[in-house]
Amino acid sequence: MEKVRVRFAPSPTGPLHLGGVRTALYDYLFAKNQGGEFVLRIEDTDTARYVEGAEEYIEEALEWCGIIPDESPKKGGKFAPYRQSERRDIYDRYTEQILKTDYAYLAFDTPEELDAIRAEYEAKGDVFSYDNKTRNRLRNSLALSEEEIQKLLAEKTPYVVRFKMPVDRILNLEDIIRGKFSVNTNTLDDKVLVKNDGMPTYHFANIIDDHEMEISHVIRGEEWLPSLGLHTLLYEAMGWEAPQFAHLSLILKPEGKGKLSKRDGDKFGFPVFPLDFKDPATGIVSKGYRENGYLPDAFINMVALLGWSPADDKEILTLDEMCKEFDLHKVHKAGARFSKEKSEWFNHQYMQMKSDEELLEILKNSGLDLSGASDEKLLKIIGLMKERATFPKDIYENGKFFFEAPASYDEKAAKKAWNEETSAVLGELAETLAATENFNAETLKQAVHDFAEQKGLGMGKVMMPLRLSLVGELKGPDVPDILEILEKEESISRINNAINNFK
């Protein structure tokens, strides 16, 4: 296989987890780095766990992240269909093929029979495994006569197709990330390849699809590493060239032990899904990064570095820069610890890199109540407030006084800023501001300075109560900037409200 082709093959059994996003991203980065193609395939044969809307969620999440497939169920492609549930005829053909080899057999054991055997083993302190040590004593085509097999088939007795694991073979396996290792086939069981409803299990379907779709590299989570021996033998059984494999390490909990879960997100207050997800069965909504105010490029940058280090340990990279630099050989073997603080740091960095105009559009589409504020006013607010903002909503929440007059005044600030003379001083200042023609920050700064000088007052005696009047607290950007944005009428109204409040 000369052309690099990779696939991301999630099951629509729920929302896309952070680990799934990283797998899709690494697939995408590797494909683009190698001038190859990235395929989205939906593995929906697990009908019992299928969740309505999950496939659409996965596609929307990848699109928000900028991970755009070259081929997918939605986009189509030369290897369509891209849903396993629509590929039954292909699987049937290859089921017939593998049953003609010495690598597969029919097993007629009922679940009840297998449960009884497991119970017997457990009673003796052993663990039952359907493998080369037990299969010849069970109800399958290896142990039964041809006559018995034909009788069961004629009676339409349900059966599964199992893989016949070779006896005492050493498999020399290789993983791009983890290197070379060996597995003895005696440690592997005879996995079910085709269920009794005729649909293949993941093990069989995924190698058929990867072969049919000319997948050159399989990048997936380390939980599939124990299956590498079986999958390698399945390629051998079918007479196909196996792709190269790369198994990604876990994304770890913030404390570093164990796989990151939704429970960790709930406990520490961060999302583990890219978008909000509403469980159709319970109606419970799980928060996503998008709805929490993360920018997609910041989110993807954060995810990319959970297990991969670019050259010179750079931390801020665009998607294009990641594509140019990505190297599977530089993906870490060890698990990557997730950090809520680091994810917020990334978002803060990207907030600062956005132009005021870009942030304006983000704010206007954020669902915040910006009514009554012109674009010109919003751009001025963004320019003043974005430096300390981690999320777009911070610009609004930290600058809420721009949109609403204070309904109350901070008690500690009032004690510090207001005394018996303050009301009279601010009353006169309001008259000065009313007479100021050019109501811009530069003119207002000079006007307030001149007023304080004429009255023989320190700037703090004027600026602190003025800030309190405008904001309700002793916080916010420079007072002249606040005055300019609020404009003359609103500024004077707020000063008068404060004077009335402290009478």
Residue pairs with C-beta under 8 A, 6 or more apart in sequence:
1 214
1 216
1 241
1 243
3 36
3 37
3 214
3 216
4 30
4 31
4 34
4 35
4 36
4 37
4 216
4 217
5 31
5 36
5 37
5 39
5 213
5 214
5 215
5 216
5 217
6 27
6 28
6 30
6 31
6 36
6 37
6 38
6 39
6 215
6 216
6 217
6 218
6 219
7 27
7 38
7 39
7 40
7 41
7 209
7 210
7 213
7 215
7 218
8 20
8 23
8 24
8 27
8 28
8 38
8 39
8 40
8 41
8 62
8 69
9 40
9 41
9 42
9 43
9 206
9 209
10 16
10 20
10 24
10 42
10 43
10 58
11 42
11 43
11 44
11 46
11 49
12 42
12 44
12 50
12 51
12 54
12 55
12 58
13 46
13 49
13 50
13 51
13 54
14 51
14 54
14 277
15 54
15 57
15 61
15 273
15 275
15 277
15 286
15 288
16 24
16 57
16 58
16 61
16 62
16 273
16 274
17 262
17 272
17 273
18 251
18 260
18 272
18 273
18 274
18 303
18 306
18 338
19 221
19 248
19 250
19 251
19 259
19 260
21 61
21 65
21 67
21 274
21 303
22 248
22 251
22 303
22 304
22 306
22 307
23 219
23 220
23 221
23 248
24 40
24 62
24 65
24 67
25 65
25 67
25 300
25 303
25 304
26 219
26 248
26 304
26 308
26 326
26 328
26 331
27 38
27 219
28 38
28 67
28 323
29 304
29 322
29 323
29 326
30 36
30 217
30 219
30 326
30 328
31 37
31 38
31 70
32 38
32 323
32 326
33 323
33 324
33 325
33 326
33 327
36 216
37 70
37 71
38 67
38 68
38 69
38 70
38 71
39 69
39 70
39 71
39 72
39 77
39 79
39 82
39 213
39 215
40 58
40 59
40 62
40 69
40 71
40 72
40 73
40 82
41 72
41 82
41 83
41 84
41 209
41 213
42 55
42 58
42 73
42 82
42 83
42 84
43 84
43 202
43 205
43 206
44 50
44 55
44 83
44 84
44 85
45 84
45 85
45 199
45 200
45 201
45 202
45 205
46 202
47 85
51 279
51 280
51 281
52 280
53 280
55 73
55 83
57 275
57 277
59 72
59 73
59 74
60 275
61 273
61 274
61 275
61 288
62 68
62 69
64 274
64 275
64 290
64 296
65 274
65 296
65 299
65 300
66 296
66 297
66 300
66 319
67 300
69 75
70 77
71 77
71 78
71 79
71 80
71 82
72 82
73 80
73 81
73 82
73 83
76 82
79 212
79 213
79 214
81 87
84 200
84 205
84 209
87 205
87 208
87 209
88 198
88 199
90 208
90 212
91 194
91 199
91 200
91 204
91 205
91 208
92 198
94 204
94 208
94 238
95 161
95 193
95 194
95 198
95 200
95 204
97 238
98 104
98 161
98 193
98 204
98 237
98 238
99 105
99 106
99 161
101 237
102 164
103 163
103 164
103 233
103 234
103 236
103 237
104 161
104 162
104 163
104 164
104 193
104 237
105 135
105 140
105 141
105 142
105 161
105 162
105 164
106 140
106 141
106 149
106 159
106 160
106 161
106 162
107 130
107 138
107 139
107 140
107 141
107 159
107 160
107 161
107 162
107 190
107 192
108 139
108 140
108 144
108 152
108 157
108 158
108 159
109 138
109 139
109 140
110 158
113 139
114 128
114 130
117 128
117 138
118 128
120 128
121 127
121 128
122 128
128 134
129 189
130 138
130 162
130 189
130 190
131 165
131 186
131 188
131 189
131 190
132 165
132 166
132 167
132 185
132 186
132 190
135 142
135 143
135 162
135 164
135 190
136 142
136 143
137 143
140 162
141 149
142 164
144 152
152 159
153 159
158 196
159 196
160 192
160 193
160 194
160 195
160 196
161 192
161 193
161 194
161 204
162 190
162 191
162 192
162 193
163 190
163 191
163 192
163 193
163 203
163 230
163 233
163 234
163 237
164 190
165 185
165 188
165 189
165 190
165 230
165 233
166 185
166 233
167 185
167 186
168 184
168 185
168 186
169 184
169 185
170 182
170 183
170 184
170 185
171 182
171 183
171 184
171 185
171 229
171 232
171 233
172 180
172 182
173 180
173 181
173 182
173 183
173 228
173 229
173 232
174 180
174 181
174 244
174 245
175 181
175 225
175 228
175 245
175 246
175 247
176 217
176 244
176 245
176 246
176 328
176 329
177 246
177 247
177 248
177 249
177 328
177 329
177 331
177 333
178 225
178 247
178 333
183 228
183 229
185 229
185 233
188 229
188 230
191 201
191 203
191 230
192 201
192 203
193 200
193 201
193 203
193 204
193 234
194 200
194 201
194 204
195 201
199 205
200 208
203 227
203 230
203 231
203 234
204 234
206 231
207 231
207 234
207 235
207 238
207 240
208 238
209 215
210 218
210 243
211 235
211 238
211 240
215 243
216 243
216 244
217 243
217 244
217 245
217 246
217 328
218 243
218 244
218 245
218 246
219 245
219 246
219 248
219 328
220 245
220 246
220 247
220 248
221 247
221 248
221 250
222 247
222 248
222 249
222 250
224 247
225 247
228 245
228 247
231 242
232 242
235 241
235 242
236 242
246 328
246 331
248 307
248 331
249 307
249 331
249 332
249 333
249 334
249 335
249 336
250 259
250 260
250 335
250 336
251 259
251 260
251 306
251 307
251 335
251 336
251 338
252 258
252 259
252 260
252 335
252 336
252 337
252 338
253 259
253 260
253 261
253 264
253 337
253 338
254 260
254 264
254 268
254 337
254 338
254 339
254 340
256 337
260 272
260 338
261 272
262 272
262 273
262 286
264 272
264 338
265 271
265 272
265 287
268 340
269 340
270 292
270 340
270 343
271 286
271 287
271 288
271 289
271 292
272 286
273 286
273 287
273 288
273 289
274 288
274 289
274 290
274 299
275 288
275 289
275 290
275 291
276 285
276 286
276 287
276 288
276 290
276 291
277 285
277 286
277 288
278 284
278 285
278 286
279 285
279 286
289 299
290 296
290 299
292 391
293 347
293 366
293 390
293 391
293 392
293 393
293 394
294 343
294 347
294 391
295 347
295 350
295 351
295 354
295 362
297 318
297 319
297 350
298 346
298 347
298 349
298 350
298 351
299 343
299 346
299 347
300 319
300 322
301 315
301 316
301 317
301 318
301 322
301 346
301 350
302 342
302 343
302 346
302 347
304 317
304 322
305 315
306 336
306 338
307 331
307 332
307 335
307 336
308 326
308 330
308 331
308 332
309 330
309 332
310 317
310 321
310 322
310 325
310 326
310 330
311 325
315 346
316 346
316 349
317 325
344 390
347 390
347 391
348 389
348 390
351 359
351 386
351 389
351 390
351 391
351 392
352 386
352 387
354 362
354 386
356 379
356 382
356 383
356 386
357 379
359 382
359 386
359 392
359 395
360 375
360 378
360 379
360 382
362 392
363 370
363 378
363 382
363 392
363 395
363 396
364 370
364 378
366 392
366 393
366 396
368 393
368 396
369 403
370 378
370 396
370 403
372 403
373 381
373 402
373 403
377 402
377 485
380 481
380 484
380 485
381 395
381 399
381 402
381 485
382 395
384 399
384 477
384 481
384 485
385 394
385 395
385 398
385 399
385 477
386 395
388 394
388 398
389 395
389 398
396 403
399 476
401 470
401 471
401 472
401 476
401 482
402 482
402 485
402 486
405 490
405 493
405 494
405 497
406 469
406 470
406 471
406 472
406 494
406 497
406 498
407 472
408 472
409 468
409 472
409 473
409 498
409 501
409 502
410 468
410 472
410 473
410 474
413 464
413 468
413 473
413 474
414 468
414 502
416 464
416 474
417 464
417 465
417 467
417 468
417 474
418 465
418 468
418 502
422 461
422 465
422 502
423 499
423 502
423 503
425 455
425 457
425 461
425 462
425 465
426 465
426 466
426 469
426 495
426 498
426 499
427 495
427 499
428 451
428 455
429 448
429 451
429 462
429 466
429 495
430 492
430 495
430 496
432 447
432 448
432 451
433 439
433 444
433 447
433 483
433 488
433 491
433 492
433 495
434 488
434 492
436 443
436 444
436 447
436 488
437 443
439 483
439 484
439 487
439 488
440 484
441 478
441 480
441 481
441 483
441 484
442 480
444 480
444 483
444 484
445 478
445 480
448 459
448 462
448 463
448 466
448 479
448 480
449 459
451 462
452 458
452 459
452 461
452 462
455 462
463 479
464 474
465 498
466 479
466 495
467 474
467 475
467 476
467 479
467 482
468 474
468 498
469 494
469 495
469 497
469 498
469 499
470 476
470 479
470 482
470 483
470 486
470 491
470 494
470 495
471 482
476 482
482 491
483 491
486 494
